């Protein structure tokens, strides 16, 4: 049985929410960008 794209995305977002815990998504995005910036330098 193949997964629908929407089901896959929903599952991925749920997993990300669990990993982030109580952290706001905007803060997580900013931290990710900061880490990428540090790797470039």
Secondary structure, 3 states (H helix, E strand, C coil): CCCCHHHHHHHHHHHHHHHHCCCCHHHHHHHHHHHHHHHHC
